[in-house]
Amino acid sequence: MIRAALAFLCAVVLAGCVSAPANNAEPPRDSRAAADGADPVRLARARLELAGLYMGKGQYATALEETRLALAAKPDIAEAYSLRGLIYASMGDLRLAEEAFLRALQLFPSDGNTMHNYAWFLCQQRRFPEADGLFTKAMDQPQYREQTRTLLAQGTCQARADRWGDAERTLARAFELSPSNPTVAFTLSEVLLRRGELERARFYVRRVNAVPDQITAQSLWLAARVERRLGNFDVLQELGRQMRDRFPQAPETLQFERGRFDD
């Protein structure tokens, strides 16, 4: 039941760390203007920007090479190690990913972004207590400004650990901070549905679907599951019609057609 929320969250976790080039354009492989006479910090950050672009395209080997060049320019830049952790995690090399995150925190022990990303890595390895503590520690850093993103990740991780009450409370805090964030409302609705809080689940998913640009196959499917549990079959059929019209090939639409509401 929480799988759709987890799929949404992967993008949230990496927000600000990775961006893909528009129109599948190849990122510039090098910039002589930047390299010639550039100070080490600027050069390293330029390399990290390229590394993020390549990672967003799934070109992990090239992304790692860019982080290596960034570290060659400035060996103590913690962001390079943090990004290497994300890349190695995407490649499935868990040992090197963890080593990179730990090195980043060794260089910059108060970096909330690295704590957040390392915590999500730990959550994916089902190391839930470690992840939970690190999410909290990230939000305690005075300079950290991504509380909503971290509360969202922490709440989803708590749900994965079957700590549904904690997940609800954490996600409710995220909603208080960002009531217009559709991913927060969606994930909170998922948790409330799991807890049998049907009217409240309906409230939050309706907030998502009330904005046309926010509607997805996942959000309509969540609404359909809520309405079915409430016994509102006329609303359920209308949601099914929207799913068929807007997302005919989506897995959620196929689940609706097959009546697989409890998978």
Beta strands, then each sheet from edge to edge (+ up, - down):
end
